[in-house]
Amino acid sequence: MKKKPRKLRKLEVKLVDGEYDNPLKGRAVRPRQLYDVFKDIKDLTQETVIGVYLEESHDVRAYNVLALGSASCVMFDPLLVFEQAILTRSKKFILIHNHPGGNPKPSADDLLIAQDLTRKAEVMGLALVDLIIIGDLQKPRKKNYWSLYEKQHRGARAYGDAW
C-alpha cells in the first residue's frame, strides 16, 4: 500500500464581520468614539483585551479579541498584538480592555505593559496610538473610560492633535 503524499499547510487569513456596530465611518478619531463602540465589554466578568488595527490615516482595518483573563487580570503575548498588526498591514494599533470591577483607572501593570508595547512597537516600525480602559463607575458625570492618549497629551481629544 502506497502512502498518500503529505501536503504543506497553507496559511489563510480572512477578515469577517464582527459583532460590534461601526459608527466610526471607518476612521478612529477620538478615544470617546472607540469607547462608544466597545463599551459593552464593561459588562463582561473577565478582563478582555481587544486590538484595533489602523492605517496611517487612522482608518480602522480590523479588530480582534486578543485575550480573556480572570475578573482581575489578563495575560497576553505581545507577539500576538504585533502579529495581528502585520497580518492586517497596519502601522498603528489601539488596545482596549475592561476592568470588570468598574474603575477604569489603570493599574501599575497596565502602565508598564503600555510602556513595554510602545517600545517594542517602535522597533518594528509600529505605533501604539492608545490604551483605553473601559469601566463602569455608574455615576452619571464620571467618565467610564481612561485613555493613555488623553493622559499623555493633556486632554487632546482627537488622535493626531498632539502630533
C-alpha positions in Angstrom: 0.0 0.0 0.0 1.4 3.4 -1.0 1.4 6.2 1.4 -0.5 9.3 0.4 1.9 12.2 0.0 1.6 14.8 2.7 0.6 18.3 1.7 2.0 21.5 3.0 -0.3 23.6 5.2 -1.4 26.9 3.7 -1.9 29.9 5.9 -5.2 31.6 5.2 -6.3 34.8 6.9 -9.8 36.1 6.4 -11.5 39.3 7.7 -15.1 38.7 8.6 -17.9 40.9 10.0 -17.5 41.3 13.8 -20.1 41.6 16.5 -19.7 45.4 17.0 -21.5 48.0 15.0 -19.3 50.5 13.2 -20.4 54.1 13.8 -16.8 55.3 13.2 -17.5 55.6 9.4 -14.1 53.9 9.0 -11.9 56.3 11.0 -10.8 56.3 14.6 -10.7 60.0 15.5 -11.2 60.1 19.3 -10.9 57.8 22.3 -14.5 58.5 23.1 -15.6 57.0 19.8 -13.8 53.8 20.5 -15.3 53.7 24.0 -18.8 54.1 22.4 -18.1 51.1 20.0 -16.6 48.8 22.6 -18.3 50.0 25.9 -20.3 46.7 26.2 -17.2 44.9 27.4 -17.8 46.7 30.7 -20.4 44.1 31.4 -18.0 41.1 31.0 -16.9 39.3 34.1 -13.5 38.6 32.7 -10.8 41.1 31.7 -10.8 41.2 27.9 -8.1 42.7 25.6 -9.1 43.9 22.1 -6.7 45.2 19.5 -7.9 47.7 17.0 -5.7 48.0 13.9 -5.4 51.2 11.9 -4.0 52.5 8.7 -1.7 55.6 8.8 -4.8 57.8 8.3 -6.4 56.1 11.4 -8.9 54.3 9.2 -9.8 51.1 11.0 -8.7 48.0 9.2 -9.9 45.4 11.8 -10.3 44.5 15.4 -9.6 41.2 17.2 -10.1 39.9 20.7 -6.5 39.1 21.8 -7.1 37.7 25.3 -9.6 36.7 28.0 -8.5 36.7 31.6 -10.0 36.5 35.1 -12.0 39.0 37.0 -8.9 40.9 38.0 -6.2 40.3 35.4 -5.4 39.2 31.9 -2.2 37.8 30.4 -1.5 38.2 26.7 1.5 37.7 24.4 2.8 41.0 22.8 3.8 38.9 19.8 0.1 38.3 19.1 -0.5 42.1 19.1 2.3 42.6 16.5 1.3 39.5 14.5 -2.2 40.9 14.0 -0.8 44.3 13.0 1.4 42.7 10.4 -1.4 40.4 9.1 -3.7 43.4 8.7 -0.8 45.5 7.3 -1.4 48.1 10.0 1.2 50.6 11.1 -0.8 51.7 14.2 -2.9 50.0 16.8 -5.1 50.7 19.8 -5.6 48.4 22.7 -8.8 48.3 24.6 -9.5 46.4 27.8 -12.0 46.4 30.5 -11.9 46.4 34.3 -14.8 44.3 35.5 -14.6 45.9 38.9 -15.9 49.1 37.3 -13.0 51.5 37.9 -11.2 52.4 34.6 -8.2 53.8 36.4 -5.1 52.0 35.1 -3.1 49.6 37.3 0.6 49.8 37.5 0.7 46.7 35.3 -1.4 48.4 32.7 1.0 51.3 32.5 4.1 49.0 32.4 2.5 46.9 29.6 1.7 50.1 27.6 5.3 51.3 28.0 6.7 48.0 27.0 4.5 47.6 24.0 5.3 51.2 22.9 9.0 50.5 23.0 8.7 47.1 21.2 6.3 48.5 18.6 8.7 51.3 17.7 11.5 48.8 17.0 9.2 47.2 14.5 8.0 50.4 12.8 4.6 50.2 14.5 2.9 52.6 16.9 0.6 52.1 19.9 -1.7 55.0 19.5 -3.8 54.5 22.7 -4.6 52.2 25.5 -8.2 52.6 26.5 -9.5 51.0 29.7 -13.3 50.7 30.0 -15.1 50.5 33.3 -18.5 51.3 34.7 -18.5 53.7 37.6 -22.3 54.0 37.5 -22.0 57.8 38.1 -23.6 60.0 35.5 -21.0 62.7 35.5 -17.9 60.4 35.6 -16.1 59.2 32.5 -16.3 55.5 32.3 -13.1 55.1 30.4 -9.5 56.1 30.7 -7.3 56.9 27.7 -3.5 56.8 27.7 -3.5 59.2 24.7 -5.7 61.8 26.5 -3.4 61.5 29.6 -0.2 61.8 27.7 -1.4 64.7 25.6 -3.1 66.6 28.4 -6.7 66.3 27.1 -6.0 66.4 23.3 -9.3 64.9 22.2 -8.5 63.8 18.6 -5.8 61.4 17.6 -3.2 63.4 15.8 -4.0 66.7 17.7 -0.8 66.4 19.6 1.4 65.5 16.6 
